[in-house]
Amino acid sequence: MGTTIEVFVDGGPTSGHIIERVRETACPRCHIVVYDTSKDENRELAGSKVQDYGIRTFPAVAVGGEVVDVELLLQEKSPSAVRQIHQWAAGLVRKKAK
């Protein structure tokens, strides 16, 4: 299996766009998991992960357990799927607060 990409949305106006953008960008082997906190069945698990990752705003995306800059995802014009995802995971992740 490829890299796990977790998408955190809150049902807001950009939720659908960010989910589609992640799917367009992800490699064929990537495993995409969407947590929609506006749905009751996702709240508990999503809330736990949001807390673990230190997510403060939605939408948010984690690649391989590291939160990435959603603005880069939204602004990128023509990403190369595998290379772009792995660049985010390798070097364009936000630093976790210690």
C-alpha positions as CSV (number, residue, x, y, z in Angstrom):
1,M,0.0,0.0,0.0
2,G,1.1,3.6,-0.7
3,T,1.1,6.6,1.5
4,T,-1.9,7.3,3.7
5,I,-3.5,10.7,3.1
6,E,-6.0,11.9,5.6
7,V,-8.4,14.7,4.7
8,F,-10.2,16.6,7.5
9,V,-13.3,18.7,6.5
10,D,-16.1,20.3,8.4
11,G,-18.8,20.4,5.7
12,G,-17.8,24.0,4.8
13,P,-17.8,25.4,1.3
14,T,-14.3,24.3,0.5
15,S,-14.7,20.7,1.7
16,G,-15.7,19.1,-1.7
17,H,-13.0,21.0,-3.5
18,I,-10.2,19.9,-1.2
19,I,-11.3,16.3,-1.3
20,E,-11.4,16.4,-5.1
21,R,-8.0,18.1,-5.2
22,V,-6.4,15.4,-3.0
23,R,-7.9,12.7,-5.1
24,E,-6.5,14.3,-8.3
25,T,-3.1,14.7,-6.7
26,A,-2.7,11.4,-4.9
27,C,-0.7,8.5,-6.4
28,P,-2.7,5.4,-7.5
29,R,-1.3,3.5,-4.5
30,C,-2.2,6.2,-1.9
31,H,-4.9,5.4,0.6
32,I,-7.2,8.4,1.1
33,V,-9.3,8.7,4.2
34,V,-11.8,11.5,4.6
35,Y,-13.0,12.6,8.0
36,D,-16.0,14.8,7.8
37,T,-16.5,16.3,11.3
38,S,-20.0,17.5,10.3
39,K,-21.2,13.8,10.3
40,D,-21.9,12.1,13.6
41,E,-20.2,8.8,12.7
42,N,-16.9,10.6,12.1
43,R,-16.8,13.0,15.1
44,E,-15.1,10.8,17.7
45,L,-12.3,9.4,15.5
46,A,-11.8,12.6,13.7
47,G,-11.7,14.6,16.9
48,S,-9.0,12.3,18.3
49,K,-6.9,12.6,15.1
50,V,-7.4,16.4,15.0
51,Q,-6.1,16.6,18.5
52,D,-3.2,14.3,17.9
53,Y,-2.1,16.3,14.8
54,G,-2.7,19.7,16.4
55,I,-5.1,20.7,13.6
56,R,-6.8,24.1,14.4
57,T,-8.5,24.9,11.1
58,F,-10.4,23.1,8.4
59,P,-9.9,21.8,5.8
60,A,-6.7,20.1,6.7
61,V,-4.6,17.3,5.1
62,A,-2.1,14.9,6.7
63,V,0.2,12.9,4.5
64,G,1.9,10.0,6.2
65,G,0.9,11.3,9.6
66,E,2.3,14.9,8.9
67,V,0.0,17.9,8.4
68,V,0.7,19.6,5.0
69,D,0.0,23.1,3.9
70,V,-3.4,23.0,2.3
71,E,-2.8,26.3,0.5
72,L,0.0,24.7,-1.5
73,L,-2.4,22.0,-2.5
74,L,-5.0,24.5,-3.6
75,Q,-2.6,26.7,-5.5
76,E,-0.6,24.1,-7.3
77,K,-1.5,24.3,-11.0
78,S,-0.5,20.9,-12.4
79,P,1.0,18.6,-9.8
80,S,2.7,15.4,-10.6
81,A,0.8,13.0,-8.4
82,V,3.5,10.8,-6.8
83,R,6.3,13.4,-6.8
84,Q,4.1,16.1,-5.3
85,I,2.6,14.0,-2.5
86,H,6.1,12.7,-1.5
87,Q,7.5,16.3,-1.6
88,W,4.8,17.3,0.8
89,A,5.5,14.4,3.1
90,A,9.3,14.9,2.9
91,G,9.8,18.6,3.1
92,L,6.7,20.8,2.9
93,V,5.0,19.8,6.1
94,R,4.3,22.2,8.8
95,K,6.5,21.7,11.8
96,K,4.7,20.1,14.7
97,A,4.6,22.1,17.9
98,K,6.7,20.5,20.6
